[in-house]
Amino acid sequence: MSELRAEPLAAVPRVSVPVESTWDAESVFPSPDAWGAELEALLADLPSLARYAGRLGESPTVLKEALAAREAISARAGRVGVYAYLGYAVETTNPDAVARLGRALSVRGAVAAALSFYSPEIVAVGEERLRAWLAEDRRLASRVLVTAVADE
């Protein structure tokens, strides 16, 4: 019986891989500078969420607006994170990619902190009142469902 030996594969530097076989970073952001600008803009927009703090139980309209703002911030943060993570995954020895990933993870924490009041305030609305609001507005119902799934 012959013995099979697997030799470890050597990492191939990204510059050696044909472009058509690489991740298309420009499909997310056209450049690292554009990514950095969006990261900074996202951080600058986080304080705008505070206008909803303490108000989610005010009315279905306020709750719907607040959830839309949360979705928009979360989507932007997701793009920032994906770009950074995939750039790092492609070349873990690239110091710029490592730095971008670190910045993206830091922003992820800032986004989580800015959104931290949402779940407790939605719970505080109360099931009966929330059900009545959801029955009145199907768009609100889908937003609350998305929020509940995202929080799990």
Backbone as ProteinMPNN parsed JSONL, in Angstrom:
{"seq_chain_A": "MSELRAEPLAAVPRVSVPVESTWDAESVFPSPDAWGAELEALLADLPSLARYAGRLGESPTVLKEALAAREAISARAGRVGVYAYLGYAVETTNPDAVARLGRALSVRGAVAAALSFYSPEIVAVGEERLRAWLAEDRRLASRVLVTAVADE", "coords_chain_A": {"N_chain_A": [[0.862, -1.171, 0.0], [0.636, 2.122, -0.914], [1.805, 5.195, 0.436], [0.153, 8.236, 0.815], [1.189, 11.535, 0.575], [0.583, 14.711, 1.511], [1.63, 17.746, 0.453], [2.108, 20.92, 1.873], [0.436, 23.733, 0.522], [1.906, 26.523, -0.978], [1.439, 29.933, -0.207], [0.089, 32.125, -2.564], [1.105, 35.156, -3.778], [-1.08, 37.94, -4.139], [-0.571, 39.63, -6.335], [0.38, 37.864, -8.187], [-1.743, 36.465, -9.12], [-4.113, 36.038, -11.709], [-6.081, 38.832, -12.7], [-8.79, 38.369, -13.328], [-9.376, 36.285, -11.673], [-9.536, 37.219, -9.148], [-10.951, 38.857, -6.256], [-13.241, 41.433, -6.839], [-12.648, 44.299, -5.751], [-13.403, 46.869, -6.368], [-16.072, 46.683, -6.852], [-17.328, 47.121, -4.514], [-16.195, 49.389, -3.191], [-14.664, 52.062, -4.94], [-12.007, 52.574, -4.352], [-9.418, 52.366, -1.792], [-9.326, 54.876, -0.583], [-11.907, 55.882, -1.064], [-13.331, 54.053, 0.446], [-12.345, 54.736, 2.999], [-13.352, 57.334, 3.193], [-16.111, 56.811, 3.291], [-16.221, 55.348, 5.655], [-15.509, 57.34, 7.526], [-17.626, 59.139, 7.068], [-19.757, 57.554, 7.864], [-19.205, 57.25, 10.614], [-19.526, 59.931, 11.326], [-22.24, 60.204, 10.942], [-23.431, 58.65, 12.895], [-24.194, 59.941, 15.394], [-26.66, 61.037, 14.653], [-28.599, 59.157, 15.064], [-29.289, 59.339, 17.691], [-31.403, 61.057, 17.981], [-33.645, 59.531, 18.061], [-33.577, 58.148, 20.399], [-35.191, 57.145, 23.323], [-37.624, 57.623, 22.203], [-38.871, 55.645, 20.675], [-41.246, 54.422, 21.392], [-43.083, 56.34, 21.007], [-44.753, 56.686, 18.714], [-46.18, 54.869, 15.889], [-45.168, 55.956, 13.549], [-42.79, 57.281, 14.277], [-41.338, 55.073, 15.178], [-41.142, 53.603, 12.799], [-39.614, 55.378, 11.201], [-37.277, 55.445, 12.742], [-36.432, 52.785, 12.596], [-35.933, 52.599, 9.87], [-33.768, 54.347, 9.684], [-31.961, 52.921, 11.223], [-31.638, 50.607, 9.63], [-30.442, 51.737, 7.354], [-27.981, 52.728, 8.357], [-26.887, 50.327, 9.28], [-26.624, 48.882, 6.874], [-24.721, 50.426, 5.521], [-22.564, 50.167, 7.291], [-22.156, 47.473, 7.021], [-21.198, 47.251, 4.361], [-18.774, 48.655, 4.636], [-17.467, 46.962, 6.428], [-17.367, 44.515, 4.976], [-15.734, 45.144, 2.773], [-13.3, 45.711, 4.089], [-12.802, 43.298, 5.489], [-12.686, 41.335, 3.431], [-10.584, 42.342, 1.926], [-8.513, 41.969, 3.732], [-8.624, 39.171, 4.02], [-7.788, 38.341, 1.537], [-5.079, 38.991, 1.457], [-3.388, 38.533, 4.059], [-1.024, 39.468, 5.036], [-0.698, 42.019, 4.259], [-0.091, 45.18, 5.35], [-1.714, 47.472, 5.093], [-4.238, 46.395, 4.58], [-4.642, 45.005, 6.95], [-4.764, 47.145, 8.723], [-7.068, 48.458, 7.753], [-8.993, 46.511, 8.348], [-8.856, 46.531, 11.151], [-9.761, 49.144, 11.667], [-12.362, 48.931, 10.63], [-13.486, 47.035, 12.351], [-13.454, 48.474, 14.709], [-15.255, 50.51, 14.064], [-17.509, 48.965, 13.786], [-18.052, 48.343, 16.451], [-18.658, 50.92, 17.368], [-20.976, 51.44, 15.904], [-22.686, 49.458, 16.917], [-22.894, 50.371, 19.56], [-24.182, 52.837, 19.144], [-26.631, 51.956, 18.277], [-27.683, 50.627, 20.401], [-29.883, 51.231, 22.022], [-32.2, 50.508, 20.716], [-33.387, 47.78, 20.787], [-34.148, 47.382, 23.628], [-35.963, 49.506, 23.869], [-37.935, 48.9, 21.984], [-38.949, 46.557, 23.074], [-39.983, 47.686, 25.39], [-42.161, 49.067, 24.412], [-44.239, 47.33, 24.492], [-46.131, 44.384, 24.068], [-48.897, 44.349, 23.345], [-49.492, 46.974, 22.431], [-47.595, 47.177, 20.394], [-48.418, 45.124, 18.657], [-50.867, 46.211, 17.825], [-49.975, 48.484, 16.439], [-48.521, 47.21, 14.4], [-50.554, 45.891, 13.048], [-51.827, 48.015, 11.895], [-49.977, 48.998, 10.074], [-48.318, 47.571, 7.569], [-45.746, 47.88, 6.501], [-44.303, 48.722, 8.679], [-44.481, 46.395, 10.144], [-42.854, 44.603, 8.676], [-40.381, 45.822, 9.024], [-40.01, 45.654, 11.805], [-39.905, 42.899, 12.074], [-37.532, 42.328, 10.641], [-35.767, 43.642, 12.34], [-36.046, 42.103, 14.692], [-35.018, 39.64, 13.851], [-32.404, 40.391, 13.202], [-31.435, 40.993, 15.716], [-31.185, 38.585, 16.971]], "CA_chain_A": [[0.0, 0.0, 0.0], [1.464, 3.331, -0.99], [1.428, 6.256, 1.367], [-0.068, 9.537, 0.184], [1.693, 12.648, 1.375], [0.124, 16.017, 1.02], [2.554, 18.843, 0.702], [1.366, 22.17, 2.066], [0.46, 24.667, -0.593], [2.499, 27.825, -0.68], [0.56, 31.066, -0.483], [0.411, 32.828, -3.801], [0.844, 36.595, -3.619], [-2.19, 38.43, -4.962], [-0.071, 40.201, -7.595], [0.666, 36.762, -9.11], [-3.005, 35.848, -9.525], [-4.764, 36.799, -12.784], [-7.117, 39.746, -12.21], [-10.125, 37.773, -13.455], [-9.537, 35.291, -10.607], [-9.469, 37.888, -7.852], [-12.123, 39.575, -5.777], [-13.363, 42.748, -7.463], [-12.824, 45.267, -4.671], [-14.069, 48.067, -6.882], [-17.532, 46.497, -6.862], [-17.821, 47.585, -3.221], [-15.706, 50.773, -3.151], [-13.726, 52.235, -6.053], [-10.623, 52.681, -3.89], [-9.302, 52.451, -0.332], [-9.676, 56.24, -0.162], [-13.373, 55.969, -1.04], [-13.727, 53.277, 1.629], [-12.035, 55.555, 4.174], [-14.292, 58.452, 3.24], [-17.396, 56.287, 3.753], [-16.053, 55.019, 7.063], [-15.57, 58.603, 8.279], [-19.0, 59.662, 6.948], [-20.588, 56.698, 8.71], [-18.967, 57.672, 12.001], [-20.111, 61.26, 11.507], [-23.699, 60.082, 10.937], [-23.943, 57.889, 14.049], [-24.931, 60.751, 16.377], [-28.019, 61.356, 14.196], [-29.518, 58.15, 15.6], [-29.674, 59.719, 19.059], [-32.688, 61.773, 17.984], [-34.712, 58.558, 18.292], [-33.435, 57.552, 21.736], [-36.275, 57.508, 24.225], [-38.817, 57.996, 21.435], [-39.386, 54.566, 19.831], [-42.608, 54.12, 21.804], [-43.902, 57.544, 20.814], [-45.789, 56.449, 17.698], [-45.732, 53.969, 14.827], [-44.401, 56.735, 12.571], [-41.434, 57.472, 14.811], [-40.687, 53.766, 15.178], [-40.815, 53.264, 11.408], [-38.488, 56.234, 10.801], [-36.085, 55.013, 13.473], [-35.99, 51.506, 12.043], [-35.352, 52.889, 8.551], [-32.443, 54.922, 9.936], [-31.115, 51.809, 11.672], [-31.331, 49.777, 8.463], [-29.502, 52.457, 6.486], [-26.669, 52.732, 9.02], [-26.402, 48.944, 9.302], [-26.205, 48.52, 5.518], [-23.453, 51.124, 5.257], [-21.541, 49.531, 8.121], [-21.899, 46.169, 6.41], [-20.312, 47.456, 3.201], [-17.448, 49.025, 5.158], [-16.881, 45.754, 6.998], [-17.089, 43.53, 3.926], [-14.554, 45.598, 2.018], [-12.114, 45.556, 4.93], [-12.551, 41.894, 5.791], [-12.254, 40.601, 2.251], [-9.246, 42.814, 1.599], [-7.618, 41.295, 4.671], [-8.62, 37.74, 3.721], [-7.019, 38.138, 0.311], [-3.639, 39.125, 1.717], [-3.304, 38.806, 5.495], [0.265, 40.092, 5.362], [-0.71, 43.399, 3.768], [-0.339, 46.033, 6.516], [-2.846, 48.373, 4.852], [-5.457, 45.602, 4.744], [-4.768, 44.74, 8.388], [-5.205, 48.405, 9.337], [-8.475, 48.682, 7.383], [-9.822, 45.596, 9.129], [-8.908, 47.057, 12.517], [-10.652, 50.318, 11.687], [-13.737, 48.466, 10.403], [-13.965, 46.398, 13.584], [-13.699, 49.561, 15.654], [-16.504, 51.154, 13.646], [-18.588, 48.017, 14.108], [-18.366, 48.565, 17.86], [-19.311, 52.231, 17.493], [-22.338, 51.292, 15.371], [-23.45, 48.678, 17.911], [-23.175, 51.257, 20.698], [-25.162, 53.839, 18.729], [-27.916, 51.291, 18.078], [-27.975, 49.791, 21.567], [-31.161, 51.541, 22.68], [-33.332, 50.05, 19.919], [-34.076, 46.579, 21.283], [-34.881, 47.579, 24.884], [-37.101, 50.415, 23.695], [-39.004, 48.184, 21.269], [-39.556, 45.68, 24.087], [-40.731, 48.531, 26.323], [-43.425, 49.487, 23.786], [-45.243, 46.382, 24.966], [-46.647, 43.513, 23.016], [-50.247, 44.726, 22.9], [-49.416, 48.206, 21.634], [-46.816, 46.877, 19.202], [-49.3, 44.356, 17.755], [-51.836, 47.154, 17.239], [-49.246, 49.283, 15.441], [-48.172, 46.346, 13.271], [-51.781, 45.623, 12.305], [-52.14, 49.24, 11.142], [-48.965, 49.367, 9.083], [-47.578, 46.379, 7.158], [-44.324, 48.221, 6.321], [-43.725, 48.702, 10.018], [-44.385, 44.992, 10.533], [-41.673, 43.994, 8.066], [-39.187, 46.411, 9.649], [-39.865, 45.092, 13.15], [-39.477, 41.516, 11.874], [-36.111, 42.397, 10.293], [-35.06, 44.027, 13.576], [-36.04, 40.967, 15.61], [-34.095, 38.641, 13.308], [-31.045, 40.935, 13.317], [-31.026, 41.019, 17.119], [-30.994, 37.223, 17.503]], "C_chain_A": [[0.902, 1.225, 0.0], [0.911, 4.397, -0.059], [1.279, 7.569, 0.598], [0.436, 10.623, 1.114], [1.221, 13.937, 0.737], [1.156, 17.056, 1.407], [1.741, 20.115, 0.901], [1.519, 23.072, 0.848], [1.079, 25.98, -0.143], [1.482, 28.908, -1.024], [1.045, 31.769, -1.742], [0.124, 34.303, -3.587], [-0.233, 37.057, -4.596], [-1.71, 38.964, -6.303], [0.228, 39.128, -8.626], [-0.596, 36.105, -9.662], [-3.626, 36.685, -10.642], [-5.939, 37.616, -12.236], [-8.507, 39.12, -12.272], [-10.398, 36.704, -12.396], [-9.517, 35.909, -9.212], [-10.799, 38.546, -7.512], [-12.107, 40.976, -6.374], [-13.683, 43.784, -6.386], [-13.599, 46.499, -5.122], [-15.58, 47.908, -6.976], [-18.152, 46.956, -5.541], [-17.46, 49.059, -3.024], [-14.673, 50.929, -4.252], [-12.258, 52.296, -5.628], [-10.584, 52.644, -2.365], [-9.627, 53.859, 0.192], [-11.188, 56.427, -0.085], [-13.93, 55.198, 0.159], [-13.515, 54.109, 2.894], [-12.989, 56.727, 4.323], [-15.661, 57.984, 3.742], [-17.327, 55.914, 5.227], [-16.178, 56.282, 7.919], [-16.974, 59.205, 8.235], [-19.958, 58.859, 7.824], [-20.434, 57.082, 10.175], [-19.612, 59.025, 12.288], [-21.635, 61.202, 11.586], [-24.26, 59.352, 12.159], [-24.679, 58.747, 15.071], [-26.363, 61.102, 15.95], [-29.042, 60.345, 14.715], [-30.042, 58.526, 16.98], [-31.005, 60.461, 19.091], [-33.867, 60.835, 18.225], [-34.661, 57.94, 19.687], [-34.536, 58.072, 22.659], [-37.584, 57.806, 23.522], [-39.447, 56.844, 20.654], [-40.812, 54.172, 20.181], [-43.573, 55.269, 21.606], [-45.05, 57.31, 19.839], [-45.26, 55.46, 16.666], [-44.867, 54.701, 13.791], [-42.96, 56.923, 13.03], [-40.677, 56.145, 14.789], [-40.267, 53.378, 13.759], [-39.631, 54.092, 10.907], [-37.19, 55.772, 11.458], [-35.542, 53.699, 12.927], [-35.386, 51.688, 10.647], [-33.942, 53.465, 8.705], [-31.475, 53.826, 10.375], [-30.699, 50.933, 10.499], [-30.293, 50.44, 7.564], [-28.093, 52.452, 7.074], [-26.078, 51.329, 8.998], [-25.917, 48.497, 7.926], [-24.864, 49.169, 5.176], [-22.314, 50.482, 6.04], [-21.178, 48.157, 7.553], [-20.96, 46.271, 5.221], [-18.895, 47.784, 3.644], [-16.744, 47.78, 5.692], [-16.506, 44.715, 5.963], [-15.83, 43.902, 3.159], [-13.28, 45.354, 2.827], [-11.785, 44.087, 5.166], [-12.047, 41.141, 4.569], [-10.875, 41.055, 1.784], [-8.202, 42.143, 2.479], [-7.51, 39.806, 4.325], [-7.803, 37.422, 2.475], [-5.526, 38.114, 0.591], [-3.44, 39.524, 3.174], [-1.982, 39.439, 5.916], [0.352, 41.535, 4.884], [-1.041, 44.331, 4.935], [-1.488, 47.015, 6.319], [-4.17, 47.639, 5.048], [-5.703, 45.295, 6.22], [-5.29, 45.992, 9.096], [-6.663, 48.697, 9.007], [-9.392, 47.772, 8.19], [-9.943, 46.079, 10.573], [-9.833, 48.25, 12.636], [-12.104, 49.889, 11.526], [-14.302, 47.807, 11.659], [-14.256, 47.436, 14.659], [-15.013, 50.262, 15.334], [-17.687, 50.255, 13.953], [-19.013, 48.176, 15.565], [-19.091, 49.88, 18.078], [-20.754, 52.167, 16.994], [-23.209, 50.529, 16.372], [-23.819, 49.547, 19.11], [-24.257, 52.272, 20.342], [-26.559, 53.245, 18.582], [-28.422, 50.565, 19.328], [-29.314, 50.071, 22.234], [-32.364, 50.94, 21.952], [-34.071, 48.87, 20.553], [-34.794, 46.808, 22.605], [-36.091, 48.505, 24.728], [-38.25, 49.743, 22.952], [-39.708, 47.236, 22.226], [-40.438, 46.495, 25.024], [-42.044, 49.047, 25.731], [-44.547, 48.58, 24.284], [-45.879, 45.626, 23.824], [-47.993, 43.979, 22.473], [-50.199, 45.954, 21.99], [-48.657, 47.958, 20.329], [-47.658, 46.088, 18.194], [-50.321, 45.271, 17.082], [-51.166, 47.996, 16.165], [-48.938, 48.456, 14.194], [-49.399, 46.032, 12.415], [-52.167, 46.819, 11.436], [-51.207, 49.464, 9.963], [-48.099, 48.158, 8.74], [-46.095, 46.675, 6.943], [-43.608, 48.236, 7.668], [-43.529, 47.258, 10.466], [-43.141, 44.349, 9.94], [-40.396, 44.549, 8.67], [-38.945, 45.846, 11.041], [-39.396, 43.643, 13.043], [-37.985, 41.478, 11.542], [-35.291, 42.736, 11.534], [-34.965, 42.85, 14.519], [-35.057, 39.897, 15.134], [-32.65, 39.113, 13.464], [-30.535, 40.891, 14.749], [-30.751, 39.628, 17.679], [-29.574, 36.756, 17.339]], "O_chain_A": [[1.816, 1.341, 0.817], [-0.292, 4.476, 0.189], [2.161, 7.961, -0.167], [0.136, 10.618, 2.308], [1.452, 14.191, -0.445], [1.496, 17.203, 2.581], [0.783, 20.358, 0.167], [2.584, 23.155, 0.236], [0.796, 26.474, 0.948], [0.758, 28.804, -2.013], [2.241, 31.975, -1.948], [-1.002, 34.663, -3.245], [-0.279, 36.61, -5.742], [-2.383, 38.768, -7.315], [0.323, 39.428, -9.816], [-0.521, 35.279, -10.572], [-3.665, 37.911, -10.541], [-6.699, 37.129, -11.399], [-9.315, 39.319, -11.365], [-11.538, 36.265, -12.243], [-9.484, 35.192, -8.212], [-11.65, 38.758, -8.376], [-11.063, 41.628, -6.406], [-14.848, 44.102, -6.144], [-14.353, 47.091, -4.351], [-16.295, 48.893, -7.161], [-19.364, 47.155, -5.46], [-18.328, 49.878, -2.724], [-13.878, 50.017, -4.48], [-11.365, 52.092, -6.451], [-11.605, 52.865, -1.714], [-10.149, 54.001, 1.298], [-11.693, 57.055, 0.846], [-14.882, 55.638, 0.804], [-14.393, 54.18, 3.754], [-13.39, 57.077, 5.433], [-16.3, 58.68, 4.531], [-18.282, 56.143, 5.968], [-16.882, 56.279, 8.929], [-17.462, 59.72, 9.241], [-20.859, 59.419, 8.448], [-21.424, 57.223, 10.892], [-20.176, 59.238, 13.361], [-22.256, 62.052, 12.224], [-25.459, 59.437, 12.423], [-25.713, 58.314, 15.58], [-27.192, 61.43, 16.798], [-30.23, 60.655, 14.793], [-31.115, 58.079, 17.387], [-31.669, 60.488, 20.127], [-34.963, 61.287, 18.556], [-35.611, 57.278, 20.105], [-34.774, 59.276, 22.757], [-38.557, 58.199, 24.165], [-40.48, 57.051, 20.016], [-41.521, 53.633, 19.33], [-44.74, 55.186, 21.988], [-46.188, 57.694, 20.11], [-44.054, 55.234, 16.571], [-43.942, 54.117, 13.227], [-42.024, 56.744, 12.251], [-39.503, 56.105, 14.42], [-39.16, 52.881, 13.55], [-38.736, 53.553, 10.255], [-36.141, 55.715, 10.816], [-34.329, 53.524, 12.809], [-34.43, 51.0, 10.291], [-33.035, 53.115, 7.95], [-30.318, 53.802, 9.955], [-29.532, 50.557, 10.388], [-29.376, 49.782, 7.073], [-27.122, 52.199, 6.361], [-24.889, 51.163, 8.724], [-24.905, 47.805, 7.824], [-23.982, 48.526, 4.607], [-21.223, 50.28, 5.505], [-20.02, 47.741, 7.606], [-20.033, 45.472, 5.086], [-17.928, 47.255, 3.096], [-15.559, 47.574, 5.433], [-15.445, 44.099, 6.056], [-14.963, 43.059, 2.927], [-12.294, 44.844, 2.295], [-10.629, 43.678, 5.056], [-11.079, 40.387, 4.663], [-10.085, 40.244, 1.301], [-7.121, 41.791, 2.006], [-6.413, 39.248, 4.338], [-7.198, 36.354, 2.377], [-4.795, 37.304, 0.022], [-3.334, 40.709, 3.49], [-1.852, 39.899, 7.051], [1.369, 42.197, 5.086], [-2.153, 44.284, 5.46], [-2.172, 47.357, 7.284], [-5.112, 48.192, 5.614], [-6.843, 45.324, 6.683], [-6.157, 45.903, 9.966], [-7.419, 49.134, 9.876], [-10.443, 48.204, 8.662], [-11.03, 46.036, 11.149], [-10.601, 48.358, 13.592], [-12.986, 50.417, 12.204], [-15.472, 48.002, 11.99], [-15.203, 47.286, 15.431], [-15.793, 50.57, 16.235], [-18.752, 50.736, 14.34], [-20.205, 48.145, 15.873], [-20.027, 49.955, 18.874], [-21.647, 52.769, 17.589], [-24.345, 50.924, 16.636], [-24.938, 49.464, 19.617], [-25.149, 52.537, 21.147], [-27.556, 53.949, 18.743], [-29.489, 49.953, 19.295], [-29.829, 49.212, 22.95], [-33.45, 50.872, 22.527], [-35.268, 48.967, 20.823], [-35.969, 46.456, 22.71], [-37.117, 48.308, 25.378], [-39.416, 49.992, 23.26], [-40.933, 47.122, 22.195], [-41.518, 46.047, 25.411], [-42.946, 49.427, 26.478], [-45.677, 49.03, 24.473], [-46.128, 46.175, 22.751], [-48.197, 43.998, 21.259], [-50.795, 45.964, 20.914], [-49.039, 48.474, 19.279], [-47.605, 46.368, 16.996], [-50.604, 45.116, 15.894], [-51.734, 48.199, 15.092], [-49.076, 48.94, 13.07], [-49.292, 45.921, 11.193], [-52.761, 46.654, 10.371], [-51.605, 50.057, 8.96], [-47.242, 47.764, 9.531], [-45.262, 45.801, 7.181], [-42.456, 47.816, 7.779], [-42.523, 46.933, 11.096], [-42.439, 43.618, 10.638], [-39.418, 43.816, 8.815], [-37.802, 45.588, 11.417], [-38.569, 43.205, 13.844], [-37.251, 40.67, 12.112], [-34.222, 42.162, 11.743], [-33.904, 42.613, 15.097], [-34.339, 39.314, 15.947], [-31.773, 38.325, 13.818], [-29.332, 40.764, 14.974], [-30.149, 39.499, 18.745], [-29.243, 35.637, 17.731]]}, "name": "protein", "num_of_chains": 1, "seq": "MSELRAEPLAAVPRVSVPVESTWDAESVFPSPDAWGAELEALLADLPSLARYAGRLGESPTVLKEALAAREAISARAGRVGVYAYLGYAVETTNPDAVARLGRALSVRGAVAAALSFYSPEIVAVGEERLRAWLAEDRRLASRVLVTAVADE"}
